[in-house]
């Protein structure tokens, strides 16, 4: 498989705003850019796409140099093999959907036309004009057109922006299916933490034109020092699990965390063996010094306290990061609870998790 990792170190002055980014993104999965409005997310995407030129720096995709200001290299957008999906679908209004999809399509992508149309569920739209499409339908056509340019990288800038709740959820399901089935890396911009939790493998936090963090979603969400910048993510952690069994009598699903740990959640209509990523808010995790009996907490996980950190914006609370095998879980508790329980780093505890706290995302 060819190397499609993205590496860049660029500077761009825009009025009083300076974008200064040094970043390496993985060659597979979804890398999400997150930050406040005006932080530089879209400016960075435009540099990657070739819509703007950096003042200095370089951008490489795999072994190909897209930009190198020292050597005078600047590939135009149509030579970069990068598909771009904007907030608006930007379809040609007088072309039918089929013509919009095939516009600029290279010969190498023609064998994939039917498969991409089927994947995005847009076969029934092929003979319609863009003006007759809903917002979600138009965006699916836009995504299809980007994929049919035979790209090595897909850039998506707020693709769900402006859609209502039902259409947004529908298109999000299509995009989740897309990133699992299409084997190219995706750089995804959104201001919606729930959207990013569902779709991102790698999370980049940008503030004032600079990268504050770039790591797996799981590792970034564990960063207590980024509590302010991660506003809206609701102080959560993620765990990777698989469906182990279903209890139809009680309407429950058993999930395997590792060889010795299982979790129980409300019934999920999902085949045994399916892999999921669970989002667990820190506020829904309690701690006990030993496994309690006669409690409504059905999920009790043996854990070890890895760190305890005061919250930067709340002097009454602390957050503990718990090691559960090779995974990590955040728990939020009061300073008094920490002191009364004499909690300290390296101490074994039992993490108590409410079943209703789980937000299951299929991976």
C-alpha positions in Angstrom: 0.0 0.0 0.0 1.4 3.4 -1.0 2.4 5.8 1.8 -0.4 8.5 2.1 0.7 10.1 5.4 0.4 13.9 5.4 3.3 15.9 6.8 3.5 19.7 6.8 5.2 22.6 8.3 3.8 25.9 7.0 3.5 29.6 7.9 0.9 32.0 6.5 0.2 35.6 7.5 -3.4 36.8 7.0 -3.7 40.3 8.3 -3.0 40.2 12.0 -3.5 36.4 12.1 -0.6 34.1 11.8 -0.9 30.4 11.0 2.2 28.5 12.1 1.7 24.7 12.0 4.0 21.8 12.1 2.0 18.6 11.9 2.2 14.9 10.8 -1.1 13.0 10.3 -1.5 9.2 9.9 -1.9 7.4 6.5 -5.3 5.9 7.4 -8.4 6.8 9.3 -9.9 10.2 10.1 -7.8 13.0 11.4 -10.1 15.7 12.8 -9.2 19.4 13.2 -10.9 21.1 16.2 -10.8 24.6 17.6 -12.8 27.7 18.1 -14.0 29.8 15.1 -11.0 31.7 13.7 -8.4 29.3 15.1 -7.1 28.5 11.6 -8.7 25.1 10.7 -10.1 26.1 7.3 -7.0 28.2 6.5 -4.9 25.1 7.0 -7.2 22.9 4.9 -7.0 25.5 2.1 -3.2 25.3 2.2 -3.4 21.4 2.0 -5.8 21.6 -0.9 -3.7 24.1 -2.8 -6.4 26.8 -2.8 -3.9 29.1 -1.0 -0.1 29.3 -0.9 1.9 29.4 2.3 4.4 32.1 2.9 7.0 29.5 3.9 7.2 25.8 4.5 6.5 22.4 2.9 3.6 19.9 2.5 4.1 16.3 1.5 1.6 13.5 0.9 3.4 10.2 1.1 6.5 10.6 -1.0 5.1 13.5 -3.1 6.0 17.1 -2.4 2.9 19.2 -2.8 4.6 22.4 -1.6 8.1 23.3 -0.9 8.7 27.1 -0.9 12.5 26.7 -0.7 12.6 24.7 -3.9 9.8 26.6 -5.6 7.5 23.6 -5.7 3.7 24.3 -5.7 1.4 21.7 -7.3 -1.9 23.2 -8.4 -5.1 21.7 -6.8 -5.9 19.5 -9.9 -2.5 17.8 -9.6 -2.6 17.0 -5.9 -5.0 14.0 -6.0 -6.9 15.5 -3.1 -10.7 15.4 -2.9 -12.4 18.3 -1.1 -15.9 18.5 0.3 -17.0 22.0 1.5 -19.8 23.2 3.8 -21.9 23.8 0.7 -22.2 21.1 -1.9 -21.2 23.5 -4.8 -22.8 21.4 -7.5 -23.2 22.6 -11.0 -26.9 23.7 -11.1 -27.5 23.0 -14.8 -25.9 19.5 -14.7 -27.8 16.5 -13.6 -26.4 14.5 -10.7 -24.7 12.0 -13.0 -22.9 14.7 -14.9 -21.9 16.4 -11.6 -20.4 13.1 -10.4 -18.4 12.5 -13.6 -17.2 16.0 -14.1 -13.4 15.9 -14.0 -13.4 12.1 -13.3 -10.2 10.5 -14.5 -10.3 7.3 -16.5 -8.9 5.4 -13.6 -12.0 6.1 -11.5 -14.6 5.0 -14.0 -14.6 1.3 -12.8 -15.5 2.6 -9.3 -18.5 4.7 -10.3 -21.2 2.1 -9.6 -19.6 1.1 -6.3 -19.4 4.7 -5.0 -22.9 5.5 -6.1 -24.1 2.4 -4.2 -22.0 3.1 -1.1 -23.5 6.6 -0.9 -27.0 5.5 -1.7 -27.5 8.0 -4.5 -28.5 5.8 -7.5 -32.0 7.2 -7.4 -30.7 10.7 -7.8 -28.6 10.3 -10.9 -31.1 11.9 -13.3 -32.2 14.8 -11.0 -31.0 18.4 -11.0 -29.2 19.8 -7.9 -32.1 22.2 -7.2 -34.4 19.3 -6.5 -32.1 17.7 -3.8 -32.3 18.1 -0.1 -29.2 19.4 1.8 -28.2 15.9 2.8 -28.7 14.5 -0.7 -26.6 17.3 -2.2 -23.8 16.7 0.2 -23.7 12.9 -0.6 -23.4 13.8 -4.3 -20.6 16.2 -3.4 -18.8 13.5 -1.5 -19.3 11.1 -4.4 -17.8 13.7 -6.8 -14.8 14.1 -4.5 -14.2 10.3 -4.3 -14.5 10.0 -8.1 -11.5 12.2 -8.6 -9.5 9.1 -7.5 -8.0 11.0 -4.5 -5.2 9.9 -2.2 -6.6 12.1 0.5 -10.1 13.4 1.3 -10.6 16.8 3.0 -14.0 17.5 4.5 -14.8 21.1 5.8 -17.9 21.1 8.1 -19.8 18.7 5.7 -22.8 18.5 8.1 -23.0 22.3 8.8 -26.5 23.7 8.0 -28.3 20.4 8.1 -31.1 19.8 10.6 -31.0 17.0 13.2 -32.5 14.2 11.2 -30.6 14.9 8.0 -27.4 15.5 9.9 -27.6 12.1 11.6 -28.5 10.4 8.3 -25.4 11.9 6.5 -23.2 11.2 9.5 -24.1 7.5 9.2 -23.2 7.6 5.5 -19.8 9.2 6.3 -19.1 6.7 9.0 -19.8 3.9 6.5 -17.7 5.7 3.9 -14.6 6.0 6.1 -14.8 2.3 7.0 -15.1 1.2 3.3 -12.9 3.7 1.4 -9.2 3.1 2.1 -7.9 6.7 2.0 -7.1 9.0 4.9 -9.6 11.8 5.7 -8.9 15.2 7.2 -12.2 16.4 8.8 -13.2 19.8 10.2 -16.1 20.3 12.6 -17.0 22.4 15.5 -19.3 19.7 16.9 -17.7 17.5 19.6 -20.3 14.7 19.2 -19.7 14.6 15.5 -15.9 14.3 16.1 -16.3 11.7 18.8 -18.3 9.5 16.4 -15.9 9.8 13.4 -12.4 10.8 14.5 -9.4 8.4 15.0 -6.9 11.2 15.5 -7.6 14.6 17.0 -5.7 17.9 16.3 -6.5 20.8 18.6 -5.8 24.2 17.1 -5.8 27.6 18.9 -4.7 30.9 17.5 -3.1 29.4 14.4 -1.0 26.9 16.4 -1.3 23.2 17.2 -1.8 22.5 20.9 -2.3 18.7 20.6 -2.1 16.0 17.9 -2.7 12.4 19.0 -5.2 9.7 19.0 -8.7 10.8 20.0 -8.5 8.7 23.1 -5.2 10.3 24.3 -6.3 13.8 23.6 -9.6 13.4 25.5 -7.5 12.3 28.5 -5.7 15.6 28.6 -7.0 17.4 31.6 -4.8 20.4 30.8 -6.9 20.9 27.6 -10.2 21.1 29.5 -10.9 24.7 28.3 -9.9 24.1 24.7 -11.9 20.9 24.6 -15.0 22.7 25.8 -18.1 20.8 24.5 -16.5 17.4 24.6 -18.0 17.0 28.1 -14.8 15.6 29.8 -15.1 12.0 28.5 -12.9 9.1 27.6 -13.3 6.3 25.1 -12.9 2.5 25.4 -12.6 0.0 22.6 -14.9 -3.1 23.1 -16.5 -5.9 21.2 -19.9 -7.5 21.5 -19.6 -10.7 23.5 -23.2 -11.9 24.0 -26.8 -10.8 24.3 -29.2 -11.4 27.2 -32.6 -11.1 25.5 -34.5 -11.9 28.7 -33.2 -8.8 30.4 -32.6 -6.7 27.3 -28.9 -6.4 27.8 -25.7 -6.7 25.7 -22.4 -7.9 27.2 -19.3 -6.3 25.9 -15.7 -7.6 26.1 -13.1 -5.0 27.1 -10.2 -7.4 27.5 -9.6 -11.0 28.6 -10.8 -10.4 32.2 -13.1 -7.4 32.0 -16.7 -7.1 30.6 -19.3 -4.4 30.6 -23.1 -4.6 30.4 -25.2 -2.1 28.4 -28.8 -1.9 27.3 -29.5 -4.2 24.4 -27.8 -3.3 21.1 -29.1 -4.9 17.9 -25.6 -5.7 16.7 -24.0 -9.1 15.8 -21.7 -10.7 18.3 -18.1 -9.8 17.5 -18.8 -6.3 16.3 -16.2 -3.8 17.5 -17.3 -0.5 19.1 -15.9 2.6 20.6 -17.7 3.7 23.8 -17.8 7.3 25.0 -18.0 7.5 28.8 -18.4 10.9 30.4 -16.1 11.4 33.4 -19.0 12.5 35.5 -20.6 9.0 35.1 -17.6 7.2 36.6 -17.5 6.8 40.4 -14.7 5.2 42.5 -14.7 2.7 45.3 -11.8 1.3 47.3 -13.1 -2.2 46.8 -15.9 -3.9 44.7 -19.2 -3.1 46.5 -22.0 -5.6 46.9 -25.7 -4.9 46.7 -25.4 -1.9 44.4 -27.2 -0.9 41.2 -23.9 -0.2 39.5 -23.6 -3.4 37.3 -20.4 -2.3 35.7 -17.5 -2.6 38.1 -14.0 -2.5 36.6 -10.7 -3.2 38.5 -8.4 -0.3 37.8 -5.3 1.5 39.0 -5.1 5.3 39.5 -2.5 6.5 37.0 -2.8 10.3 37.9 -4.9 12.7 39.9 -5.0 16.3 38.6 -6.8 19.4 40.0 -9.2 20.9 37.5 -7.9 24.3 36.2 -11.3 25.9 36.3 -12.8 24.3 39.4 -10.9 24.3 42.7 -13.5 21.9 44.3 -12.8 19.0 41.9 -10.1 16.7 40.6 -9.9 14.3 37.8 -8.3 10.8 38.0 -7.0 8.9 35.0 -7.5 5.2 35.6 -5.5 2.4 33.9 -7.8 -0.4 32.9 -5.5 -2.9 31.2 -4.0 -1.0 28.3 -6.9 1.5 28.1 -7.6 4.6 30.1 -10.7 6.0 31.8 -11.3 9.5 33.2 -13.2 9.9 36.5 -14.2 13.3 38.1 -14.7 13.6 41.8 -14.6 16.2 44.5 -11.4 17.1 46.4 -13.1 16.0 49.6 -13.9 12.6 48.2 -10.2 12.2 47.2 -9.1 13.2 50.7 -11.7 11.1 52.5 -10.7 8.1 50.5 -7.0 8.9 50.7 -6.7 8.3 47.0 -3.2 8.5 45.4 -1.4 7.5 42.3 -0.6 3.8 41.9 -3.5 2.8 44.1 -5.9 0.0 43.0 -9.6 1.0 42.9 -12.9 -0.2 41.4 -14.4 2.0 38.8 -18.2 2.1 38.9 -19.9 3.0 35.6 -23.6 3.7 34.9 -24.8 1.7 32.0 -26.9 4.6 30.7 -23.7 6.6 30.3 -22.6 4.7 27.2 -22.6 6.3 23.8 -21.8 3.4 21.4 -20.1 4.1 18.1 -19.4 1.3 15.7 -15.9 1.0 14.4 
